């Protein structure tokens, strides 16, 4: 795992329970299974803005100190 080398990482997924079983430490709940970082029902502009918010949330999760695996809900 990348975190064992001292680099914090966040996993963005719709399947948070599987991410926890896989050993991810910072798990960001996001999107749907076929569209984790996208939403084909939105206009391209709205989808881009939504993706930007998701990336900012992931960066916030990476900057958050944790002691054990944590699931970050869709803030």
HTML snippet that shows the backbone in 3Dmol.js (N, CA, C, O; Angstrom):
<script src="https://3Dmol.org/build/3Dmol-min.js"></script>
<div id="view" style="width:600px;height:400px;position:relative"></div>
<script>
const pdb = `
ATOM      1  N   UNK A   1       0.829  -1.184   0.000  1.00  0.00           N
ATOM      2  CA  UNK A   1       0.000   0.000   0.000  1.00  0.00           C
ATOM      3  C   UNK A   1       0.874   1.248   0.000  1.00  0.00           C
ATOM      4  O   UNK A   1       1.966   1.271   0.567  1.00  0.00           O
ATOM      5  N   UNK A   2       0.370   2.261  -0.639  1.00  0.00           N
ATOM      6  CA  UNK A   2       1.093   3.521  -0.757  1.00  0.00           C
ATOM      7  C   UNK A   2       1.261   4.200   0.607  1.00  0.00           C
ATOM      8  O   UNK A   2       2.274   4.855   0.855  1.00  0.00           O
ATOM      9  N   UNK A   3       0.270   4.044   1.487  1.00  0.00           N
ATOM     10  CA  UNK A   3       0.343   4.690   2.802  1.00  0.00           C
ATOM     11  C   UNK A   3       1.424   4.081   3.682  1.00  0.00           C
ATOM     12  O   UNK A   3       1.928   4.755   4.581  1.00  0.00           O
ATOM     13  N   UNK A   4       1.791   2.844   3.453  1.00  0.00           N
ATOM     14  CA  UNK A   4       2.869   2.230   4.226  1.00  0.00           C
ATOM     15  C   UNK A   4       4.197   2.911   3.964  1.00  0.00           C
ATOM     16  O   UNK A   4       5.125   2.810   4.766  1.00  0.00           O
ATOM     17  N   UNK A   5       4.286   3.611   2.831  1.00  0.00           N
ATOM     18  CA  UNK A   5       5.492   4.355   2.489  1.00  0.00           C
ATOM     19  C   UNK A   5       5.394   5.823   2.884  1.00  0.00           C
ATOM     20  O   UNK A   5       6.232   6.633   2.488  1.00  0.00           O
ATOM     21  N   UNK A   6       4.369   6.167   3.669  1.00  0.00           N
ATOM     22  CA  UNK A   6       4.244   7.521   4.182  1.00  0.00           C
ATOM     23  C   UNK A   6       3.520   8.505   3.283  1.00  0.00           C
ATOM     24  O   UNK A   6       3.540   9.708   3.540  1.00  0.00           O
ATOM     25  N   UNK A   7       2.882   8.011   2.231  1.00  0.00           N
ATOM     26  CA  UNK A   7       2.158   8.888   1.318  1.00  0.00           C
ATOM     27  C   UNK A   7       0.661   8.683   1.549  1.00  0.00           C
ATOM     28  O   UNK A   7       0.137   7.610   1.250  1.00  0.00           O
ATOM     29  N   UNK A   8      -0.041   9.702   2.081  1.00  0.00           N
ATOM     30  CA  UNK A   8      -1.477   9.534   2.307  1.00  0.00           C
ATOM     31  C   UNK A   8      -2.230   9.439   0.989  1.00  0.00           C
ATOM     32  O   UNK A   8      -1.872  10.092   0.008  1.00  0.00           O
ATOM     33  N   UNK A   9      -3.276   8.622   0.974  1.00  0.00           N
ATOM     34  CA  UNK A   9      -4.073   8.435  -0.239  1.00  0.00           C
ATOM     35  C   UNK A   9      -5.534   8.304   0.148  1.00  0.00           C
ATOM     36  O   UNK A   9      -5.861   7.889   1.260  1.00  0.00           O
ATOM     37  N   UNK A  10      -6.396   8.657  -0.769  1.00  0.00           N
ATOM     38  CA  UNK A  10      -7.839   8.494  -0.573  1.00  0.00           C
ATOM     39  C   UNK A  10      -8.382   7.658  -1.724  1.00  0.00           C
ATOM     40  O   UNK A  10      -7.999   7.843  -2.879  1.00  0.00           O
ATOM     41  N   UNK A  11      -9.270   6.747  -1.396  1.00  0.00           N
ATOM     42  CA  UNK A  11      -9.922   5.932  -2.424  1.00  0.00           C
ATOM     43  C   UNK A  11     -11.329   6.465  -2.617  1.00  0.00           C
ATOM     44  O   UNK A  11     -12.114   6.534  -1.671  1.00  0.00           O
ATOM     45  N   UNK A  12     -11.640   6.839  -3.843  1.00  0.00           N
ATOM     46  CA  UNK A  12     -12.965   7.339  -4.186  1.00  0.00           C
ATOM     47  C   UNK A  12     -13.736   6.172  -4.790  1.00  0.00           C
ATOM     48  O   UNK A  12     -13.330   5.615  -5.810  1.00  0.00           O
ATOM     49  N   UNK A  13     -14.852   5.802  -4.156  1.00  0.00           N
ATOM     50  CA  UNK A  13     -15.579   4.619  -4.602  1.00  0.00           C
ATOM     51  C   UNK A  13     -17.044   4.687  -4.204  1.00  0.00           C
ATOM     52  O   UNK A  13     -17.419   5.389  -3.265  1.00  0.00           O
ATOM     53  N   UNK A  14     -17.854   3.954  -4.928  1.00  0.00           N
ATOM     54  CA  UNK A  14     -19.256   3.792  -4.567  1.00  0.00           C
ATOM     55  C   UNK A  14     -19.417   2.569  -3.664  1.00  0.00           C
ATOM     56  O   UNK A  14     -20.467   2.379  -3.051  1.00  0.00           O
ATOM     57  N   UNK A  15     -18.389   1.755  -3.588  1.00  0.00           N
ATOM     58  CA  UNK A  15     -18.445   0.516  -2.809  1.00  0.00           C
ATOM     59  C   UNK A  15     -17.532   0.635  -1.582  1.00  0.00           C
ATOM     60  O   UNK A  15     -16.460   0.031  -1.532  1.00  0.00           O
ATOM     61  N   UNK A  16     -17.970   1.413  -0.607  1.00  0.00           N
ATOM     62  CA  UNK A  16     -17.124   1.713   0.549  1.00  0.00           C
ATOM     63  C   UNK A  16     -16.793   0.486   1.381  1.00  0.00           C
ATOM     64  O   UNK A  16     -15.676   0.377   1.888  1.00  0.00           O
ATOM     65  N   UNK A  17     -17.723  -0.430   1.534  1.00  0.00           N
ATOM     66  CA  UNK A  17     -17.442  -1.613   2.347  1.00  0.00           C
ATOM     67  C   UNK A  17     -16.347  -2.475   1.720  1.00  0.00           C
ATOM     68  O   UNK A  17     -15.518  -3.042   2.433  1.00  0.00           O
ATOM     69  N   UNK A  18     -16.341  -2.573   0.401  1.00  0.00           N
ATOM     70  CA  UNK A  18     -15.303  -3.362  -0.274  1.00  0.00           C
ATOM     71  C   UNK A  18     -13.951  -2.662  -0.183  1.00  0.00           C
ATOM     72  O   UNK A  18     -12.919  -3.324  -0.076  1.00  0.00           O
ATOM     73  N   UNK A  19     -13.949  -1.330  -0.223  1.00  0.00           N
ATOM     74  CA  UNK A  19     -12.698  -0.581  -0.095  1.00  0.00           C
ATOM     75  C   UNK A  19     -12.096  -0.806   1.279  1.00  0.00           C
ATOM     76  O   UNK A  19     -10.880  -0.941   1.411  1.00  0.00           O
ATOM     77  N   UNK A  20     -12.937  -0.847   2.301  1.00  0.00           N
ATOM     78  CA  UNK A  20     -12.443  -1.077   3.668  1.00  0.00           C
ATOM     79  C   UNK A  20     -11.856  -2.481   3.786  1.00  0.00           C
ATOM     80  O   UNK A  20     -10.809  -2.667   4.406  1.00  0.00           O
ATOM     81  N   UNK A  21     -12.525  -3.465   3.196  1.00  0.00           N
ATOM     82  CA  UNK A  21     -12.022  -4.841   3.218  1.00  0.00           C
ATOM     83  C   UNK A  21     -10.696  -4.928   2.467  1.00  0.00           C
ATOM     84  O   UNK A  21      -9.820  -5.708   2.841  1.00  0.00           O
ATOM     85  N   UNK A  22     -10.548  -4.131   1.412  1.00  0.00           N
ATOM     86  CA  UNK A  22      -9.322  -4.142   0.611  1.00  0.00           C
ATOM     87  C   UNK A  22      -8.157  -3.455   1.315  1.00  0.00           C
ATOM     88  O   UNK A  22      -7.013  -3.562   0.873  1.00  0.00           O
ATOM     89  N   UNK A  23      -8.443  -2.744   2.418  1.00  0.00           N
ATOM     90  CA  UNK A  23      -7.361  -2.133   3.186  1.00  0.00           C
ATOM     91  C   UNK A  23      -7.169  -0.649   2.968  1.00  0.00           C
ATOM     92  O   UNK A  23      -6.169  -0.088   3.416  1.00  0.00           O
ATOM     93  N   UNK A  24      -8.103   0.003   2.290  1.00  0.00           N
ATOM     94  CA  UNK A  24      -7.985   1.454   2.097  1.00  0.00           C
ATOM     95  C   UNK A  24      -8.191   2.153   3.441  1.00  0.00           C
ATOM     96  O   UNK A  24      -9.033   1.737   4.235  1.00  0.00           O
ATOM     97  N   UNK A  25      -7.432   3.202   3.692  1.00  0.00           N
ATOM     98  CA  UNK A  25      -7.542   3.923   4.953  1.00  0.00           C
ATOM     99  C   UNK A  25      -8.476   5.123   4.891  1.00  0.00           C
ATOM    100  O   UNK A  25      -9.236   5.363   5.829  1.00  0.00           O
ATOM    101  N   UNK A  26      -8.429   5.867   3.814  1.00  0.00           N
ATOM    102  CA  UNK A  26      -9.313   7.023   3.634  1.00  0.00           C
ATOM    103  C   UNK A  26     -10.217   6.711   2.450  1.00  0.00           C
ATOM    104  O   UNK A  26      -9.771   6.644   1.305  1.00  0.00           O
ATOM    105  N   UNK A  27     -11.490   6.523   2.750  1.00  0.00           N
ATOM    106  CA  UNK A  27     -12.442   6.100   1.729  1.00  0.00           C
ATOM    107  C   UNK A  27     -13.477   7.205   1.556  1.00  0.00           C
ATOM    108  O   UNK A  27     -14.138   7.600   2.517  1.00  0.00           O
ATOM    109  N   UNK A  28     -13.614   7.698   0.339  1.00  0.00           N
ATOM    110  CA  UNK A  28     -14.573   8.747   0.041  1.00  0.00           C
ATOM    111  C   UNK A  28     -15.739   8.145  -0.734  1.00  0.00           C
ATOM    112  O   UNK A  28     -15.572   7.668  -1.857  1.00  0.00           O
ATOM    113  N   UNK A  29     -16.923   8.174  -0.121  1.00  0.00           N
ATOM    114  CA  UNK A  29     -18.121   7.674  -0.776  1.00  0.00           C
ATOM    115  C   UNK A  29     -18.500   8.621  -1.904  1.00  0.00           C
ATOM    116  O   UNK A  29     -18.632   9.826  -1.689  1.00  0.00           O
ATOM    117  N   UNK A  30     -18.676   8.078  -3.114  1.00  0.00           N
ATOM    118  CA  UNK A  30     -18.934   8.945  -4.249  1.00  0.00           C
ATOM    119  C   UNK A  30     -19.649   8.217  -5.364  1.00  0.00           C
ATOM    120  O   UNK A  30     -19.366   7.051  -5.641  1.00  0.00           O
ATOM    121  N   UNK A  31     -20.567   8.901  -5.998  1.00  0.00           N
ATOM    122  CA  UNK A  31     -21.162   8.453  -7.249  1.00  0.00           C
ATOM    123  C   UNK A  31     -21.838   7.093  -7.209  1.00  0.00           C
ATOM    124  O   UNK A  31     -22.199   6.579  -6.150  1.00  0.00           O
ATOM    125  N   UNK A  32     -21.993   6.542  -8.377  1.00  0.00           N
ATOM    126  CA  UNK A  32     -22.592   5.225  -8.564  1.00  0.00           C
ATOM    127  C   UNK A  32     -21.518   4.262  -9.044  1.00  0.00           C
ATOM    128  O   UNK A  32     -20.458   4.690  -9.501  1.00  0.00           O
ATOM    129  N   UNK A  33     -21.780   2.990  -8.945  1.00  0.00           N
ATOM    130  CA  UNK A  33     -20.779   1.990  -9.314  1.00  0.00           C
ATOM    131  C   UNK A  33     -20.250   2.195 -10.738  1.00  0.00           C
ATOM    132  O   UNK A  33     -19.033   2.196 -10.922  1.00  0.00           O
ATOM    133  N   UNK A  34     -21.113   2.372 -11.763  1.00  0.00           N
ATOM    134  CA  UNK A  34     -20.546   2.545 -13.105  1.00  0.00           C
ATOM    135  C   UNK A  34     -20.012   3.957 -13.379  1.00  0.00           C
ATOM    136  O   UNK A  34     -19.342   4.181 -14.387  1.00  0.00           O
ATOM    137  N   UNK A  35     -20.307   4.906 -12.484  1.00  0.00           N
ATOM    138  CA  UNK A  35     -19.903   6.298 -12.710  1.00  0.00           C
ATOM    139  C   UNK A  35     -19.378   6.908 -11.408  1.00  0.00           C
ATOM    140  O   UNK A  35     -19.997   7.821 -10.862  1.00  0.00           O
ATOM    141  N   UNK A  36     -18.257   6.416 -10.913  1.00  0.00           N
ATOM    142  CA  UNK A  36     -17.728   6.872  -9.637  1.00  0.00           C
ATOM    143  C   UNK A  36     -17.442   8.366  -9.627  1.00  0.00           C
ATOM    144  O   UNK A  36     -17.781   9.057  -8.666  1.00  0.00           O
ATOM    145  N   UNK A  37     -16.834   8.859 -10.668  1.00  0.00           N
ATOM    146  CA  UNK A  37     -16.532  10.290 -10.748  1.00  0.00           C
ATOM    147  C   UNK A  37     -17.196  10.915 -11.974  1.00  0.00           C
ATOM    148  O   UNK A  37     -16.584  11.686 -12.712  1.00  0.00           O
ATOM    149  N   UNK A  38     -18.436  10.567 -12.162  1.00  0.00           N
ATOM    150  CA  UNK A  38     -19.167  11.134 -13.274  1.00  0.00           C
ATOM    151  C   UNK A  38     -20.652  10.899 -13.103  1.00  0.00           C
ATOM    152  O   UNK A  38     -21.069  10.079 -12.285  1.00  0.00           O
ATOM    153  N   UNK A  39     -21.449  11.619 -13.874  1.00  0.00           N
ATOM    154  CA  UNK A  39     -22.892  11.458 -13.849  1.00  0.00           C
ATOM    155  C   UNK A  39     -23.423  11.818 -15.231  1.00  0.00           C
ATOM    156  O   UNK A  39     -23.552  12.998 -15.556  1.00  0.00           O
ATOM    157  N   UNK A  40     -23.729  10.817 -16.042  1.00  0.00           N
ATOM    158  CA  UNK A  40     -24.156  11.090 -17.409  1.00  0.00           C
ATOM    159  C   UNK A  40     -25.502  11.798 -17.506  1.00  0.00           C
ATOM    160  O   UNK A  40     -25.884  12.228 -18.595  1.00  0.00           O
ATOM    161  N   UNK A  41     -26.226  11.931 -16.409  1.00  0.00           N
ATOM    162  CA  UNK A  41     -27.508  12.639 -16.444  1.00  0.00           C
ATOM    163  C   UNK A  41     -27.333  14.145 -16.344  1.00  0.00           C
ATOM    164  O   UNK A  41     -28.280  14.894 -16.585  1.00  0.00           O
ATOM    165  N   UNK A  42     -26.139  14.599 -15.992  1.00  0.00           N
ATOM    166  CA  UNK A  42     -25.874  16.038 -15.855  1.00  0.00           C
ATOM    167  C   UNK A  42     -25.357  16.619 -17.166  1.00  0.00           C
ATOM    168  O   UNK A  42     -24.877  15.896 -18.040  1.00  0.00           O
ATOM    169  N   UNK A  43     -25.464  17.935 -17.282  1.00  0.00           N
ATOM    170  CA  UNK A  43     -24.857  18.602 -18.431  1.00  0.00           C
ATOM    171  C   UNK A  43     -23.342  18.517 -18.262  1.00  0.00           C
ATOM    172  O   UNK A  43     -22.865  18.340 -17.141  1.00  0.00           O
ATOM    173  N   UNK A  44     -22.588  18.637 -19.327  1.00  0.00           N
ATOM    174  CA  UNK A  44     -21.131  18.580 -19.200  1.00  0.00           C
ATOM    175  C   UNK A  44     -20.582  19.606 -18.200  1.00  0.00           C
ATOM    176  O   UNK A  44     -19.636  19.307 -17.472  1.00  0.00           O
ATOM    177  N   UNK A  45     -21.154  20.791 -18.159  1.00  0.00           N
ATOM    178  CA  UNK A  45     -20.677  21.825 -17.237  1.00  0.00           C
ATOM    179  C   UNK A  45     -20.969  21.449 -15.788  1.00  0.00           C
ATOM    180  O   UNK A  45     -20.114  21.606 -14.917  1.00  0.00           O
ATOM    181  N   UNK A  46     -22.193  20.946 -15.530  1.00  0.00           N
ATOM    182  CA  UNK A  46     -22.560  20.533 -14.171  1.00  0.00           C
ATOM    183  C   UNK A  46     -21.727  19.334 -13.724  1.00  0.00           C
ATOM    184  O   UNK A  46     -21.311  19.254 -12.568  1.00  0.00           O
ATOM    185  N   UNK A  47     -21.487  18.409 -14.640  1.00  0.00           N
ATOM    186  CA  UNK A  47     -20.685  17.231 -14.303  1.00  0.00           C
ATOM    187  C   UNK A  47     -19.247  17.630 -13.972  1.00  0.00           C
ATOM    188  O   UNK A  47     -18.653  17.094 -13.037  1.00  0.00           O
ATOM    189  N   UNK A  48     -18.692  18.560 -14.730  1.00  0.00           N
ATOM    190  CA  UNK A  48     -17.337  19.029 -14.458  1.00  0.00           C
ATOM    191  C   UNK A  48     -17.252  19.678 -13.086  1.00  0.00           C
ATOM    192  O   UNK A  48     -16.302  19.429 -12.343  1.00  0.00           O
ATOM    193  N   UNK A  49     -18.236  20.511 -12.736  1.00  0.00           N
ATOM    194  CA  UNK A  49     -18.257  21.158 -11.426  1.00  0.00           C
ATOM    195  C   UNK A  49     -18.387  20.118 -10.316  1.00  0.00           C
ATOM    196  O   UNK A  49     -17.741  20.235  -9.274  1.00  0.00           O
ATOM    197  N   UNK A  50     -19.224  19.096 -10.539  1.00  0.00           N
ATOM    198  CA  UNK A  50     -19.394  18.033  -9.547  1.00  0.00           C
ATOM    199  C   UNK A  50     -18.083  17.258  -9.359  1.00  0.00           C
ATOM    200  O   UNK A  50     -17.698  16.941  -8.233  1.00  0.00           O
ATOM    201  N   UNK A  51     -17.411  16.960 -10.463  1.00  0.00           N
ATOM    202  CA  UNK A  51     -16.121  16.256 -10.378  1.00  0.00           C
ATOM    203  C   UNK A  51     -15.095  17.088  -9.613  1.00  0.00           C
ATOM    204  O   UNK A  51     -14.334  16.552  -8.807  1.00  0.00           O
ATOM    205  N   UNK A  52     -15.072  18.386  -9.862  1.00  0.00           N
ATOM    206  CA  UNK A  52     -14.138  19.248  -9.133  1.00  0.00           C
ATOM    207  C   UNK A  52     -14.417  19.186  -7.635  1.00  0.00           C
ATOM    208  O   UNK A  52     -13.481  19.103  -6.840  1.00  0.00           O
ATOM    209  N   UNK A  53     -15.684  19.225  -7.240  1.00  0.00           N
ATOM    210  CA  UNK A  53     -16.031  19.143  -5.811  1.00  0.00           C
ATOM    211  C   UNK A  53     -15.584  17.807  -5.229  1.00  0.00           C
ATOM    212  O   UNK A  53     -15.094  17.757  -4.101  1.00  0.00           O
ATOM    213  N   UNK A  54     -15.750  16.720  -5.989  1.00  0.00           N
ATOM    214  CA  UNK A  54     -15.338  15.406  -5.499  1.00  0.00           C
ATOM    215  C   UNK A  54     -13.820  15.349  -5.295  1.00  0.00           C
ATOM    216  O   UNK A  54     -13.351  14.788  -4.305  1.00  0.00           O
ATOM    217  N   UNK A  55     -13.070  15.915  -6.205  1.00  0.00           N
ATOM    218  CA  UNK A  55     -11.610  15.925  -6.073  1.00  0.00           C
ATOM    219  C   UNK A  55     -11.196  16.772  -4.870  1.00  0.00           C
ATOM    220  O   UNK A  55     -10.274  16.398  -4.145  1.00  0.00           O
ATOM    221  N   UNK A  56     -11.859  17.898  -4.649  1.00  0.00           N
ATOM    222  CA  UNK A  56     -11.544  18.727  -3.483  1.00  0.00           C
ATOM    223  C   UNK A  56     -11.856  17.979  -2.184  1.00  0.00           C
ATOM    224  O   UNK A  56     -11.113  18.087  -1.209  1.00  0.00           O
ATOM    225  N   UNK A  57     -12.950  17.226  -2.174  1.00  0.00           N
ATOM    226  CA  UNK A  57     -13.294  16.421  -0.997  1.00  0.00           C
ATOM    227  C   UNK A  57     -12.224  15.350  -0.750  1.00  0.00           C
ATOM    228  O   UNK A  57     -11.850  15.087   0.393  1.00  0.00           O
ATOM    229  N   UNK A  58     -11.741  14.741  -1.829  1.00  0.00           N
ATOM    230  CA  UNK A  58     -10.690  13.725  -1.688  1.00  0.00           C
ATOM    231  C   UNK A  58      -9.408  14.352  -1.147  1.00  0.00           C
ATOM    232  O   UNK A  58      -8.733  13.754  -0.310  1.00  0.00           O
ATOM    233  N   UNK A  59      -9.071  15.537  -1.612  1.00  0.00           N
ATOM    234  CA  UNK A  59      -7.879  16.224  -1.101  1.00  0.00           C
ATOM    235  C   UNK A  59      -8.032  16.577   0.372  1.00  0.00           C
ATOM    236  O   UNK A  59      -7.075  16.493   1.142  1.00  0.00           O
ATOM    237  N   UNK A  60      -9.245  16.973   0.760  1.00  0.00           N
ATOM    238  CA  UNK A  60      -9.511  17.267   2.174  1.00  0.00           C
ATOM    239  C   UNK A  60      -9.349  15.990   3.012  1.00  0.00           C
ATOM    240  O   UNK A  60      -8.810  16.035   4.118  1.00  0.00           O
ATOM    241  N   UNK A  61      -9.814  14.862   2.485  1.00  0.00           N
ATOM    242  CA  UNK A  61      -9.674  13.589   3.186  1.00  0.00           C
ATOM    243  C   UNK A  61      -8.199  13.214   3.347  1.00  0.00           C
ATOM    244  O   UNK A  61      -7.792  12.723   4.399  1.00  0.00           O
ATOM    245  N   UNK A  62      -7.403  13.446   2.305  1.00  0.00           N
ATOM    246  CA  UNK A  62      -5.968  13.136   2.366  1.00  0.00           C
ATOM    247  C   UNK A  62      -5.276  14.000   3.421  1.00  0.00           C
ATOM    248  O   UNK A  62      -4.333  13.553   4.074  1.00  0.00           O
ATOM    249  N   UNK A  63      -5.744  15.227   3.582  1.00  0.00           N
ATOM    250  CA  UNK A  63      -5.133  16.142   4.549  1.00  0.00           C
ATOM    251  C   UNK A  63      -5.615  15.906   5.980  1.00  0.00           C
ATOM    252  O   UNK A  63      -5.080  16.501   6.915  1.00  0.00           O
ATOM    253  N   UNK A  64      -6.612  15.052   6.159  1.00  0.00           N
ATOM    254  CA  UNK A  64      -7.163  14.776   7.485  1.00  0.00           C
ATOM    255  C   UNK A  64      -6.367  13.675   8.168  1.00  0.00           C
ATOM    256  O   UNK A  64      -6.259  12.572   7.632  1.00  0.00           O
ATOM    257  N   UNK A  65      -5.801  13.957   9.358  1.00  0.00           N
ATOM    258  CA  UNK A  65      -5.089  12.899  10.082  1.00  0.00           C
ATOM    259  C   UNK A  65      -6.075  11.841  10.599  1.00  0.00           C
ATOM    260  O   UNK A  65      -7.139  12.179  11.117  1.00  0.00           O
ATOM    261  N   UNK A  66      -5.717  10.584  10.455  1.00  0.00           N
ATOM    262  CA  UNK A  66      -6.572   9.497  10.936  1.00  0.00           C
ATOM    263  C   UNK A  66      -5.728   8.493  11.708  1.00  0.00           C
ATOM    264  O   UNK A  66      -4.523   8.369  11.488  1.00  0.00           O
ATOM    265  N   UNK A  67      -6.385   7.782  12.614  1.00  0.00           N
ATOM    266  CA  UNK A  67      -5.706   6.743  13.386  1.00  0.00           C
ATOM    267  C   UNK A  67      -6.059   5.351  12.847  1.00  0.00           C
ATOM    268  O   UNK A  67      -5.291   4.402  13.003  1.00  0.00           O
ATOM    269  N   UNK A  68      -7.217   5.245  12.221  1.00  0.00           N
ATOM    270  CA  UNK A  68      -7.653   3.974  11.649  1.00  0.00           C
ATOM    271  C   UNK A  68      -8.466   4.264  10.396  1.00  0.00           C
ATOM    272  O   UNK A  68      -8.772   5.421  10.105  1.00  0.00           O
ATOM    273  N   UNK A  69      -8.814   3.230   9.661  1.00  0.00           N
ATOM    274  CA  UNK A  69      -9.563   3.407   8.416  1.00  0.00           C
ATOM    275  C   UNK A  69     -10.831   4.207   8.677  1.00  0.00           C
ATOM    276  O   UNK A  69     -11.529   3.987   9.667  1.00  0.00           O
ATOM    277  N   UNK A  70     -11.115   5.138   7.774  1.00  0.00           N
ATOM    278  CA  UNK A  70     -12.269   6.005   7.943  1.00  0.00           C
ATOM    279  C   UNK A  70     -12.994   6.191   6.623  1.00  0.00           C
ATOM    280  O   UNK A  70     -12.368   6.384   5.581  1.00  0.00           O
ATOM    281  N   UNK A  71     -14.311   6.132   6.674  1.00  0.00           N
ATOM    282  CA  UNK A  71     -15.128   6.409   5.494  1.00  0.00           C
ATOM    283  C   UNK A  71     -15.613   7.838   5.603  1.00  0.00           C
ATOM    284  O   UNK A  71     -16.272   8.206   6.575  1.00  0.00           O
ATOM    285  N   UNK A  72     -15.286   8.645   4.603  1.00  0.00           N
ATOM    286  CA  UNK A  72     -15.716  10.032   4.558  1.00  0.00           C
ATOM    287  C   UNK A  72     -16.999  10.072   3.722  1.00  0.00           C
ATOM    288  O   UNK A  72     -16.966   9.773   2.528  1.00  0.00           O
ATOM    289  N   UNK A  73     -18.132  10.441   4.342  1.00  0.00           N
ATOM    290  CA  UNK A  73     -19.359  10.509   3.550  1.00  0.00           C
ATOM    291  C   UNK A  73     -19.295  11.646   2.552  1.00  0.00           C
ATOM    292  O   UNK A  73     -18.359  12.445   2.566  1.00  0.00           O
ATOM    293  N   UNK A  74     -20.273  11.715   1.705  1.00  0.00           N
ATOM    294  CA  UNK A  74     -20.322  12.791   0.723  1.00  0.00           C
ATOM    295  C   UNK A  74     -20.612  14.089   1.466  1.00  0.00           C
ATOM    296  O   UNK A  74     -21.774  14.437   1.675  1.00  0.00           O
ATOM    297  N   UNK A  75     -19.558  14.812   1.867  1.00  0.00           N
ATOM    298  CA  UNK A  75     -19.674  16.009   2.709  1.00  0.00           C
ATOM    299  C   UNK A  75     -20.492  17.061   2.044  1.00  0.00           C
ATOM    300  O   UNK A  75     -20.693  18.136   2.610  1.00  0.00           O
TER     301      UNK A  75
END
`;
const viewer = $3Dmol.createViewer("view");
viewer.addModel(pdb, "pdb");
viewer.setStyle({}, {cartoon: {color: "spectrum"}});
viewer.zoomTo();
viewer.render();
</script>
